[in-house]
């Protein structure tokens, strides 16, 4: 509910997804994999409480970080944005 309140107030957020993140893909966009992007998807949450707390679509972006840092490798980033009315 807290993240949905952010987007209702016209702000955005970026977060890393956990391994048990449950969603369904609604749309897939083509990406240029040479830039490090692996996927660009529009998703909806599947869980009962999660879908009640965040009832709108999210954008899931997967990328590969080649720099050696503590959490390097493939990451799933969830990004909220505003759809035009």
TABEL-V658880 format. One line per field, one symbol per residue. phi: phi as a letter, one per 20 degrees, with the letter a starting at -180 (. if undefined). psi: psi as a letter, one per 40 degrees, with the letter a starting at -180 (. if undefined). A space follows every 10 residues. Layout:
phi=???
psi=???
This chain:
phi=.ffffgffem ccbcbeeffe fdbcedbcdf ceffeofdbb cdccfegfff fffcedfcdd cdbddeffcg deofcdddce beeff
psi=ddddddddff iiihihiidf hhiihdihii iheeeeidih ihiiididdd dddgeiiihh hhihhehgid fiahihhhhh ihii.
